[in-house]
């Protein structure tokens, strides 16, 4: 039986600057992606109603609804990866963007190769790995506090089989914490392990990602028992974990 051809991955670019939209469209289409364009929230929703996206490049400053509002709307109904594009070098904007569920951010002006690398990185981390290889580190399963973390399938499940939806960034963060359970991890190391780049001065994006993760896995996010803060250093995953091969 012949298999249907696999469609190229679909990128939705949401930016009110037509020059940036066209520049990104040409570049990513030359790289083999499908690209849709939107100039505001209304056009974005029209695109998403017609077809799903594999990743969204979302400008922070838009006419009408801004990027943060749109990110909240997207995240309320989908776990599609979001990379925020921001022309403002404001740490607060970046933190809020991650708090509402963005997976990464890129400051303008940007290099197209950097955008491509970030997009590929997010999509690669989101893609489930094969579980057929014995001893494949990606086939690991971790159990802790009534939860089951399946690294290969990129799923977090409760004991009753309910899936707990995580963004790409949240899943990557939880994997790093669980695999290093009991070890205090500095913010700089967490940034390096989850995003492959160093923290900028006064960057608190790791804190924002941890706060979102706590709201999803802690019984009481205000009194966390799984992900504990180590003042002035970073975080430690304190739950007892067991590791299995899938």
Helices and strands as residue ranges (DSSP letters): E 10-14, H 18-30, E 34-38, H 41-50, E 55-59, H 67-77, E 81-86, H 91-99, E 104-107, H 112-126, G 137-139, E 140-144, E 147-150, E 155-158, H 168-179, E 185-186, H 187-195, H 205-217, G 221-223, E 227-230, E 234-237, E 242-245
